[in-house]
Amino acid sequence: MSVEGQTEQAQRASMNTELFGVFGSQGDFERFRSVDEFDTVVSESAATVGVRSHSLGIRGCSSLYTGTEGTCIIFGEAYPRGESTPNTARWLLDRYADSGLDALSQLNGSYLAFIAYEGDSFVATDPIRSWECYYTEVDGKRVFSTDIAMLKHLVSDPTPDRRSVLEFLHLGTVLGERTLFEEISRAPLDSCLTATDIRPLSRFTYEPQEFDYVSELTTRLRRAVHLRSHFPGKKGILLSGGKDSRVFLSQLPDIEQTYTIGRENSREVRVARRIANQYDAAHSVLEPSDRYLSTSDEKLRYSQSIKEALHIHHAGYDDLLDVDVMYHGLLFDTLFKGYFLEWDGVEVLGSKLPSTTLVSDPNPVDSLLSTLGFFPGPSERLTQFVGATFPELDLDIDSPREFLKSSLQEELNRCWDRTDSVHNAMDLLVIRNQPVMPFRTQLADNYHEPFVAIDTRLLDWHLKTPPEHRNSETFRKALLRIDGDILHHRPPSQPHDSNKINQLERFFRRKLPFVEEFEPAWPNRKQIYDEYGLAEKLFPDNREIHTLPVRLQLRVHNTRWWLDR
């Protein structure tokens, strides 16, 4: 297919928001895309960039400035740290003219920034690469986009990357800077992409210090929420019965609507409804159905070929989400509560009761395999079934576990120049490869999406707080300082203030006969999958795959969708 035909095909399936550019002239740009696809296109001598965004012009969101001194485009959400300005792009260009790349350290938010100044041009990620910048080479020009599908259409007969396909199938995440396609890569975490190379930055580097961790988290969390309180329109939140989303309700009285996915009579929904009532917000229940496991083209597109679309829990309910702004607590677990760290514990009856003490000498790779999306037994069987699904690829491996251990070890080795300990290296590995990001990609494409967790001051708290203090207890204390009544309605799986007592009760509920276990926070995936016959719909000619766990079946379908298209 010609580039023109590929472009027409891509246009019909474009996302609502996109940053797209080419390190070349406007003529080069128009060989790949039409300027009519974008709200604005800016051309400099070394690069041409187009932006499409429903948040363009809103304070703190996508902005641009072009003048005699150069051009700056900010895509996403960004605020000058400690200052207020009507045009963040102009502010950044002025600071860059004064202090070079150090100016990026003063930019707060979730963004990509394009700068063209004195003949030089580049795209910079935010400190944790919360927006992906995909790039490839087409006809001798480096082309980049926030939407990998738009680049895939420009590559003639893209080649599946065998290692990436195996990582996706067995782990649910393509690691590092790769994608499912050999020709398309990603700008690394905390870096700049230029016409010919990558420039690493050093904003995200661990430097543990002693300070009042609870007090600082309280202050910074409250400030980060209020900084993002100005968005226009009707405000909503995806509300669970847990702790994270309560922060927004307690601090933003103009949140009108809350949504919870779950059965009407489940504990999760009942607690969420009480929380909404506590803060005078309306509450809607999104009943689990085939919507929850939607395999629509739109949902799969948000996986960007590198992560599971499964994590976009709300995607099938878009027609029921009647808000303009959607808040969420994504990454709170990772950045503030040490979810992926290895905590010590006591072995009782074959189970581990975790403590608030870190394992002194952890095995990072084995620990992460147990918390990421690896299924040891089913993964062994998966290798028997994928050959017929992907006949063009040799996906047979002797041991999925050993394969993933090698991949994760390689990723871990790349973390040491930014870390001081094995614990921080574990967290950095996950942050570099955060599996749940499709959740925010979908939100940002359809709503104004404030991303509170990656506020610069909160990232600074994460980097300076020793890992043993990044735990649920520190977070709980900070919440209670924000609002003493915030935990008035206890999370369903945490009925007590003490984390140790909660863990003990969870253990005994699991072990004792005739005692009901805590309900999971999310709907029963297998029950929904079976109830709506999704295995038959997705794999009518390959019944062997039906014996795999639902999550692995969905990964096979995700991968096939991307490679076939």
C-alpha angles and dihedrals in degrees: 000000000000121000088250092054092046090051092052090050091049093049091061090059102035122142121245092247129037145155110208128172148154129212091237144061129311087259089059089049093052092053087067106029141014117246087224089073091068138063089227139000122201122195126199129173092264103031145015121209134186127199130198116180137147088210095055109133097017112123110264094015137091111332140161141201131186126179142142091288096054146281136284128185124184117196119193124007124334139156130188104248111250095355140084123222136161091226118038092182092060090045091053094048090051091050091046090054088054103040110010119218091352085078089073090065088067094054115098124202149035108311155115115236124202116198129182114183133156094347095312123107135178145152116238126201123217114257095276100029094244087165115052119225108202119195141181140166118255122176091341095309127109108233124189138188143164088231114067092196090066090056094043089060089055096052115086109234098339115219119234111238105231095205092048092049091051092048091050094048096045102032106019093234133081104222131224121355098326130107132196087277127068093216096054125068138172130238107251125249112284098006148114125242116213134178091272112013151010123263113203119218128201106217095113104059127133116243108163116206139172117257140121098295097185095046093047094047089050094051096042095045092050091047093048092053094048092048086062098043097097101077114130125240136028113339126217141168137208098237128199127176089254130094109262104071092048089074091070096046091050093050104033111054091178093069100116105179137042129188130200126184110217148082114306093240099040120119091239092057094042092053093044090052091052091050091051090049090048090059097037096248127138116250129212127187118218104206115219113253137134084299088074093060094035113167095191121149090247094055094046090049090061090060085070088210092280105078139032117277085210089086092067091085095169100044096101091055100057093119089059097048103092102183139101098212124043122194123196142171098230114160094014088116093051101041103035108022106040094235093164097043119103110249123196122242148162122265111232123171092339095311131100120234103205123222134198090256121098119234103259096219108022128184097229098193096049091043093052092046088060094051101037124067102287121132106191102197099034091046089060089054093043090069089062094057107039096069092077092044095050104026092162092063130065099225097161112123130171095229127009089197094056091044092053093043089057092049093047092046090054090051092047091053089057092058100063098086089062100039141066101199143029090249093057090044089057092053092045091052090056093044090052089052103027104177098203100059095109084073091068095036089063093045094048091050094054108027142024097275120197108198103203102172095068096052105141094241091050091050087050089053090052093049095046099040113089110243094246089064095048093088143117093266094056089048093048092052091050091051092053090052090052091051124356091207096047093107095041087119105048121226108258094244095039108055093157134059091231114081090205092056090047090053092048092051091048089051095050093044088055096046106036120083119241091018117117116236121229110274115248115251093237130056119269102273097195093048092054093043092053096040093058097038094238094157090060091047095048100036109023092152100041110058093166090073089059089075092064123092113275093249092057092047090053091050091054089050092047091051094046090050093055097043095044093050 
